[in-house]
Amino acid sequence: MFAKLPQTLTAPFGLLTDEAKLAFRSRPQGISKLYTTRHIAETDSYWDQYFALFDTPSDVFSLISTHDIRRALLDSPENVATLIRVVTSRLFNLVSDHTFPSAPPASMASYATSFMKTSSTERNATKEVLNSLRVLQRVLPVVFEVEGESNAFELEVLWKKVEVDDEIVPTAPEQAPQFVIEDDDDGSESGHDSDTQSQTPQPKRTKTLPSLGEKLFTCVNDLLFCCGFSLPTKIQVDHYKINYVIWEKGIGSTTDPGPNHAYDSNKTEVLRLLLVLLSRQIYIPPAALFTHPSFYTLHVVRKTPRRDVLTLLCSLLNTVINSATTNNMTIASVAGKVPYNHLVFKGEDSRTALVGMCLQVLCVVLDFQSGPARDIVSDSGDAATSSSPTTQTNAFRYFLAKLDFAFILSGIIAILEQQLAISNNLLPGSRKSVPYVPETIVLFWKVIELNKKFRAYLLDSDKAVDVLAYLLCYSLEIKDKPQQHGLCRALSYIIQTLSAESAFGNKLSSPINIQIPTKWISQGASHGTAGDFMITSIYSIIATTSGSLNSIYPALIIALANAAPYFKNLSVVASNRLLQLFTSFSNPLFLLSDESHPRLLFLMLEVFNSVIFHHLSDNPNLLYAVITAQKTFEELGTFTLARGLREIQRVQRIKEEQASKAERDRKDGPQQERASVESAHQEKLRLLKNESDPAFTIALDIESTSFSGEDLEAGRGGHEQTETRPLTSSPSENSPTTSTGTITAASEKARGKMKARRSMSLDTINGDRMAAAGVGRNGFLPTQEWVTSWQQGLPLDTVMLVISELLPKIQNLQAGRQKANSAGAITDFLQSVTLTDVLPPAPALYPRRFVWSDASIVWLTSLIWGGVYYDSFFVKHTQTQQRQITDTMSSVVGGLFSPTRQRPERSSNQ
């Protein structure tokens, strides 16, 4: 009865060895035949195993290695071309075959038996379609990689068109669209609608068939809207199984078919192949991104019919947005809320995988601007230029600007709120982070960039403050993760973009409504108004990352400068944080280490000036902090290169002395305590002796004579910093002819020499010594001319004017009152102060907007594709050198500075 059971259950659920899969790797008729045998015919039965052997995506990735495909491309390239043709041909035939899609299992028992290999030869069309998709997912990336910038193989196999005799082929009736979006582009529908054909077709003897690549994209679109495969069978119309309807309720649709595990998994497989096709653009050098656009992405964004663009765009968006707002109860959704469940069960929910894939496809198509897909630049007439997409350049970017913004905003906020709730959990690490938050942030950036109505709706609503808090909170969460620094940079640009809007500034006096995690409040993030939280969060990002995020400093400080005219009632903490940022940026070591660093100091002065001009009496805490920093502002007004270097060396000497003292203390240990009393007594006797010894004067002169411009000490002369050393013998022993007059002459000569050298050092300072002092890194050496060029342009006048007016009055208040009452009196005084008769008129507001450049477009493309490959194709991170702040400034302010950029590269681990 059970004699044949082992033959029937050869590999249930992967618990037993599958001999066929092992043979595919080891036997001559397996994968090795692809590169050992030349010119395998398309009709050879060898190809059949590529459709029936694999059961899961991991089977394809484990049984077909990238090494196998590379070797076949080198040794037998015609076999790889044949494999692509056979697989795509089978895929096209299956999609149009009446047996596809196969009926899904009706029960758990039938679902379980689908894993069992029986003696039946019944054909599973759905499995063959999935395996066709998986094989293409494995083969095409290797083809792209080997081809590189050349595409001769692809042009021959995928994009070659042939002419055939013209035949009239019946087509399915045109479907009525679910909703209509008016297109205000004149003549933009050419090439997009199939209804534009002439009513009186002219007879033709031949016609040009679509290329293999074009047919593949058409097939992919059809599979995304195939009833019984990716959509419920109940919406099928007659015998036409391809029905272009929006997947879920939301934008453009009011029907909700409900979740389905099998359909979600199938959509994920199809979208993964679509991503593989779109990934062709990353296999060319960044410099060629705009001149050598990918045929695949160009076809999707420019040649896809309008109906298909709208249906796919809305389907992807609705799937993403409903992921955080849906109330569907599934086993995966319930299990995901169990603490530490993700550490026990490593499997991924099919719904989560689908949402992540939808976001990645959206980010890729909305980001693409290459060749003819570049936005059209228009002149607004007021010396300002802007660019916008059209249906002729990128239909996805164009139609995103015309969709329902309220629904999109609620979905994005829900995802960010879900991530913040996980970060704010009482049990650290008990819940898995939302895996697609980075893509959600990029999508949000694209929406506020392309959809002006969405941006206006966001800034006018109460949600603007919440969005700012979510973005800053996520920045605080990932700031210490090097692999996420590219996303930190994107977040800083988004904050800069929002800060340039006056409606955003008007919201900064509103309180923060969301619950800020305690761990970030302890790091300095104040939980008060939106302005307070913005300042303290930016301070925390800059102050706690030890310079590893210096590439995002410009965007964050520009955001503060844009928002400063709207700051009101800043707290003591926020006010002090602004002063601490200003003090750090005015540090000579920071100022002189990079040619763009003075720009940050300039922006911080603009922050103070904006507050003074627009809300002076509304910010007594900041005003008092500025007045107490009087010395720092005054020193900036007379800053020179020599003074900066002296300060740098003074600080370095103090650090060295502290380090050596700590080392001595560690070595001496208890012995130092016993010798301390005796050494102090001996030192006192030695000093008393030196006071009456002429050698003491000579020691000072000798030390002064050795002082040169290469040994500048911060803020003090040689006599003030030189240590006195007792001579080993008296002058009479070394030089019997020495007299008091000779000593005096020698001393005067030494002082004159010291003064001459010090004067010379102010003009000519050795570059090697500056580098040794910690300045002039990365090939940059500061000069006095360079210092003068930016020091004279610092907007110090307004701040110094306020200090000169208010400081004497505050000093009088402090002198005339007790200490307990002076603080309150000063606050009351500053709240009532007006300097309208002293200050010049407030300048016009010119917010600095983020300006897209070629470099920033390439950077964002690399960021998006890095996330795609890391999440979807098993790729690991490798760290590279940090990008310099000078290069970043050019992108942030649209080319205000000179030089050039790089995100962490990613290397394949396949």
C-alpha positions, 0 to 999 in steps of 0.5 A: 500500500505504501510501497510507492510513497517515496517515489510519490513524495520526492521532495515535499516542502524541501525536506528531501533531496531533489535529484533533478535540481542536483543533476542540473548543477552536476550533469552534462545536460544541466547548466554546464551545457549552456557554455560547453556546447555551441549552437543549441537549437531553439527546438532542443528539449534541453530548454524545457527544464528551465520552465519546470524545474524551479519551484521558488525564486531562490531555486533559480538564484542558487542553481543558475549562478552569475558565473555560469551566465558570464562564462556562457556569454564569453564561450557560447554567446549564441546560447544565451541569445537562444535562451532569452528568445526561447524563454520570452517566446514561451512566456508570450505564448503562455500569456495568450494560451487558454490554459493560463493562468492555472486554477489556484489551489482551492484548499490547504490540502490541495495547496500542500499537494502542489509541492509534491512531485507525482507521476502526473504530467499535467502542465502548470502554466502559471509555474512556467510563466513564473519560471520564465520571469525568474530566468530572465531576472537572473540572466539579463543583469549579467548581460547588462554587466558584461555589455557595459556601455556597449549594447551590441548584444542587446540591440541584436537580441532584444531591440532588432525589428523585422519586417513581415507580410502585413496581416489583419489581426483581430484585437480585443475591444478597447476598454473604457477608462476608470477615470479621465485626467485632462491633458493640457499639453497640445499634441502630446498624445501622439505615440501614446494612444492606439485610437489615433490611427486613420479611419481609412487605413492604407494597404501595406505589403509589409509591416515592421513587427515590434522588437523582442524588448517591446513585446516583453514590456507589453507582456509585463504590463499584461501580466500585471493586469491578468485576471486569475494571475494578478487580479481576481477572476471575478472582474474578468470580462468575457474571455478577455483575461487582461483587464486594465483596472486599478488594483485597489481602492484609492486614487481613481478607484472605489472598489477593493478586491481585498488581499490575496497572497497568491496575487501579491506574490505574482505581482512581486515577481512581475515587478521584479522583472520590470525593475531588472529591465529598468536597471540597465541605466546603472551599468553605464558610467555616471558621466554618460547617464544623460547622453546614453539613456537606457532603451528600456526605461525610455520605452516605459516612460515615453512609449507606454500608452496613456491608459496603461501609465495611469492605471499602473501609476494609480495601482502602485500608489494605492498599494503603497498608501493602503499598506499603512491605512488598511484594516485587513487582518491577516496572519502576517499582520497580526504576527508582525505585532508580536514582540521580537517575532521577526527574530524568530520567523525570518520569512517576509510577508508577501504584502510587505514585499509587494509594497516595497517593490511598488515603491521601488518601481515608482521611485525609479520611473519618477526619477528618470531624466535622461536623453529625451526624457529630461524635463523641459526648461521654461523661462518664467520671464523674471530671470528665473527658470524652471523645468517641468515634465510632459507626456513626451518626456516622462509620462509618469512624472507628468501625471503624478502632478495631477493626482489626488494629493490628500490621499497620498499625504495621508498614506505617506504620513501613516507609514512615517508614523508607523516607523516612529511608533516602532522607534518609540517602543518601550521594548527596544528592537521588539518590532521590525522597522518598516523596510520601505521607509527610505523609498517612501521618503524618496517618493515624498520628495518626488511628489512635493517636487512635481505636484505643486498642489500637493506641496501647497496643500501640505504647507497650508495644513496642520500636517506640515509640522508633523511631517517635519517632525517625522523627517527629523526623527528619522534623521536622528534615528539613522545618523549613526549608520554609515550605510544610511548617510545617503538617505540623511542627505536626501532628508536634508534636501527635503527639509531645505525644500520645505523651509524655502516656503513662507507657509512652512515658516508660518507653521514653525510657532506651532507646537509639536503634536507627535510623541518624540522618543525620549532617547532623542530628547536626551540627546538635545532635541527639544520638544517645544515648538516646531522651530525649537525642535528643528533647531535642536534636532539639526544641532544634534545631527551635526554635533553628535556625528563627529564630522561624518555627515559634513556633506549635509551641513550646508543644506541643514544650515540653509534650512535654518537660514530660510526659516529664521525670519519666522522664528518666534519665542525660541526656548533657552535650549534652542537659543543656546544651540544656535550659539553653539553652532555659531561658535563651532563654525567660527573655530579657527580649526574648522574655518581654515580647514576647507574653503567652503566652511566660512559659508556656514559661518555666513549663514549662521550670521544670517540666522541671527540677522533675520531674527533681529530684523523680523522678530527681535522682541519675540526672541529674548532668549536668543537675543541674550545669548547673542549679547553674551557671545560679544567676544566671539563676534568681535574677534571675527571682525578682526580675524586674520590667518596668523591669529587663527593659526596661533589659536589652533596651536595653542589648543593643540599644545594644551591637548598635548600637555593634558595627554602627557600629564594623563600618561605621567599620572598613569605611570606614576600612580601612588608614587606621585602622591608621596613625592608631591609634597617634596617636589613642591618644596623643591620647586619653590626653592628653585624659583626663589633662587632663579629670581636672583640669578642672572641666568634666569634672564638669559634663559628667557632670551634664549627661549625667545630667540628660538621663536619663529613663524613656524612655532606660532602660538595662539594669541600670545607672544614668545615671553608669555608662552615660553617656559623658563628652564634653569641653566646647568651652570652659571654664566661665569662658568661658561663664559668668564668674560661675560658682563652685565652689559653684554647680557643686556646687549644680547637680550636686546638683540634677541628681542629684536630678532624675535620681533622681526621673525614674528612680523615675517610670520604674519606675511609668509607662513609655511604650508607644511606647518599649516598642514601639521597644525591641522589646516589645509586638508585635502590639498587646500592651503588657506592664505591671508588673501583668502581669509580677507576675501570672506572675512570682510563680507561677513554680515557682522554689522547688524549683530554688533550694532545690537550688542553695542546698543543693548550691552550697556543697558543690560550691564546697568540692569545687572549692577542695579539689581540683585542676582535673583531678580536680574534674569527676569528683569533682563528678559522683560527688558529684551521683550520690550526693546525696539531698535527700529530707529537704530537698525537699517530697513529689513532686507527682502527675503530671498530663501535659498531653494534646492536647485537640481543639477546634473550631479544631484540627479546622478546622486539620487539615481545612485541612491535609489538603485543602491537601495533596490539592489541592496533590498532585492538582489542580495547586495552588501554595502562597502564604505567609500571616502566621505564626500567633501563639504565643498562639493556639496555646497554646489548642489545645495545652492545651485552652483554657488560654489566651484567644485564637484560629489559620491554616495557609498558604493554598493558591490554585488554579492551574487 
